[in-house]
């Protein structure tokens, strides 16, 4: 599996996706034991660069790196030289001189992580770039679905809410589509991308109609920070029409699972009782699977990097 970076799901084929998920499944089980730590990344330096705040994703990557034995450094980008006018390329060149083995990058602009990957001599993982992609989130969602449903193909999956501004939605649409699932996108027309017809999914503007007989209900956070206009009449009206409650969920299959990438806006995107119902919700398992997926991705990238360096030295 010759991956140098993990920049997006669009660059992966189904076999590569399954390879990552299989290793992540191993780590998910290992993380539930007392022997969860290893030395797979012993001697490796991992730098987390988050140009946007993210408590759970950054913490997940940090825990994943430390469990694999890496030296993990979190850079405070709020106090970085970028705030003083340094370009992203100059930052990349500075980091290159420090010889890190792995960069984990979240950035508010689409394509910024790809640019950074072109300028550094180490592996790069995209932890979310603008509205583009969030590959490890889609992979952890896929692992959660696979463990809950026993498979990751030929399922009816509804992705609901703010599709237009969500990199999580984009990565999931790509991944779940590659794995031969039937996708439904549900939300108001104002929160659908302009190129929605190119996504290969069914589009619904009514929750009851869209949720009929689905196996998986994936709710999305309202990306208020990316909105520059009146995309919804009010939060109250949004919850009435598109927030997941018991009434709307009753149209899905009886054994349907409920997902949310977090952080949740309870009473806006999802009813709190549904979010906390362990018979329905796998939201906490998503968080748990995040560590396992990131461990798997980092191990694969570091293995490839070491192999490449070994071949170059021979």
N, C-alpha and C positions, 0 to 999 in steps of 0.2 A: 504494500500500500504506500506508494511513493508520494505522500503529501509533504510539501515543504512548509505550507502555512494552512491555517483554517480560516479562510476569509468569508466564506459563504456556502450555503447548501447548494447553490447553483453549480458549484464546481465539483460536487460529489455525485457518484453514480450509486445505484441501489446496493451494489456489493460493498462499496466503501462505507456506506451508511450502516449496513449490517455488521461490518467488522468493528466499527466504533461502538455500536450498541452491544455487541457480544462482550467486548472487553469491559464496557461500562457495567454490564449486568454482573460480571465477575466482581467488580469493585463495589457494586451496590450490596452484594452479599457479604463481602469482606468487611465493609464498613460497619456492619451490624455485629461484628465480633470484637474481641479484645485485641486482636492482632491486625488492626486496620492500617498501621504504618508500615512503610517499606523504604528501601533505599534505591528505588528505580531511578530517581533523579538526583541521587547524591552527587554533589559537586557542581550541579547546574544552578545558574543564577536566573531567577524569574523576576521580571519587573512588571508590576501592574500600573498602567497609566490610564487613569480615568478622568477624562476631560468633562464628563458629566457625573453627577452624583449617582451612586447606586450602592446601597447598603448590602443587599443580598447577593448580587452578582460578584462584587468585589470580594466579599467575605468568602463566598463559595470558591472562587479561584485561589484565594489565599490558603484556605483549608486544604484544598486539593493539592496544591504545590507542596505544602508542609508535610502532608501525609505521604507524599512520594519522596521526601527527603531533600527537596530543593531549598536553596537559600532564597527567600521571598522578600522583595522590597516593594513597598507601596509608595509611589511618587505622588506628592500632593500637587496636582496640576493647578490648583487655585493659587499656589504660591510659586509656580514655576516661571522660567524665563519666557515662556510663551506669553504670559501676562505682561511682560516687559517689552514685547514686540518681536521676540524671536519667532522665526517661521517653523512650521512643522518639520521641514526638511533639515533645517539647522539642528533642531532637537534630535532628529534621527541620527545625524552625523555625530553629535555629542555622545549619544547613547552607544553608538557603534564603537566609539573609542574605549568604552568601558567593557566591551566584549561580553554582553549578556548572552544567554542561551535561548531565552524565551521572553517575548514581549506580549503582554495581554493588554489590549487597547480598546477603550470605549471613547467615541468621539461624536460630537453633535452633527458633523457634516458627513453626508454620504460620500463614500470613496476615499475618505481620509486615511483609513486603516490600510487600504490597498496601496495608497501612495507610500505610506510609511514602510510597508513590507518590501517595496522596491528599493528602498534606500538603506536597509540594514542587512547585516550578515548573520541573522539568526531567525528562528521560527517566530511567527506572529499569529496570534489568535484574535479574531475579531469578537470583542465583547459587546458589540452593538455600534453601528455607525449610522447616524441620522435616521432616515426612513428606509434605509437600504436593507440590512440584514442583521440578524442576531442568531448565528448558527448554533451555538451551544444551547440556547433556549429551545430551539426546535428539536435538537437531539434529545434533550432531557424530557421534553414533552412526548417525543416518540417512544422513549424507553418507558415512561410512565404508562402510556397507552398499551404498549406491548406486554408489560408485566401485568396490567389489570385485565386485558382482554385476551391474552394468550396469543395474539397475532398483531401484525401491523399492516395488513392488507385487506382490501375489500370490506372496509368498514364505512359506515355513513357518519361523517364528522361535520359538525356545524361550528364555524368560527363566527362569533357574534360581537358586534359593537363597532369600535373605531378602526375599521379596516384601513382607511386612507392613510393614517399617520403611524401605523404600527409596523415596525420592522419584525416584530414577533410574528405577526400575521403573515407577512411576506415569506419569511423563512419556513413557517409551517405549511403554507400553501405549496411551496416548492417541494419540500420533503414528503409531505403526505401524498401529493400528486405523483411523485416518483414511485411511491410504494403502492400505487394502484388503489387508492381510496376514493370514495365519492365525497366530494367537498361541497359544502353549502356555506355561503357567506351571507350573514344576516345583519342588517343595520339600516339606518336611514340613508337616503340617497346622498345626503350631504357628507356622509362619512364613508363613502365608497370611492375608490380611486377612479380617475377618469378613464384609465385603460382596463377597467374591470373585466371586460369581455375577453381579454387576452389571458386571463388567469386559469381558464379551464375549469371553472367552478360554477355551480348554480347560484344565482343571486336572489335573495328574498328580502323584502322590506317589512314582512310580518313575522313575528317570532313564532306564533303558533303554527303557521304554515311551514316555516323553515325547520322547526324542531321535530316535525312529525317523523317518528320512527328512527331517530338518529341514535347511534351508539355512544357518541362522545359529544359533549357540549363544552366548547372552549370559549370562555368569556375573555374579553380584552379590556384593558384599562383605557379610560378616556384620556387621550394625550393632550391635555389642556395646554401644556407648555408649547406644543407645536401648532396650536390653532391661532389664527390671526383674524378671526371673524366669528359671526354667529352661526356655528355649525349645528347647535341644538337650541330649541326654544328655551328650555330650562332643565336643570338637573332633575327636578321633580317629574317633568313631562317625559324626560328620557327614561327614567326608571319605570314609569307607568307603561311605556311602549316597548322598551328594550332591556330593562333590568330583569335578571333571571330570578323568578319567584316560583313557588310551588305550582301555581296554576299553569304557567308557561312550560315548566319542566315536565308536567304530566303528559305532554304530547310526545315526548321522547320515549324511547324504549324503557321498560321497567328497570332494566339493569344498566341504564346509561350512566356514565361517569361525568362528573363536572370538574372542569379545570379552569385555572386562572394563573397567568404568569406573575401576578403581583407587581407592585403593591395594590391591594384591593381598595376600592371605594365602596364600602358597604352601604347599602340602601340607595346606590346609584347604578352600579353595574350588576350587583348580585345581592340577594337577601342574605343577611348574616347567618341565619339558621341553616340555610343550604350550604354555605361555605364551611360551616363547622360540623356538618353531618358526615361522619366518617363512613356511613353506608352509601353516600352519594359522592362526596367530595374527595378528590385525590390531590388537593392543593398542597398539603404538607408533604406528600410523597414527591411531588414535583421538586420541591426544595431539596429533599434528600437526594433525589436522582441527579440534581445539578452537580453536586460534588463528585459523584461517580462518573458522570459523563465528562467532566472537565479533567479528572484524573486520567481517563482513557485517552482523551484527545492529546493531552500533554505527553503521555508515555509514547504514543505513536509518533508524534512530531519529533520528540527527542531521539527516539530509536532511528528514525530516518536521517536526522541530522548527523548522528554519530556514524551511521553507515556511509553517508556521503563523505564525511571527513576522512574516514578510514580508506575509502576508495581513492580519494585524492592524494593521500600520503603514500599509497602503494606504488 
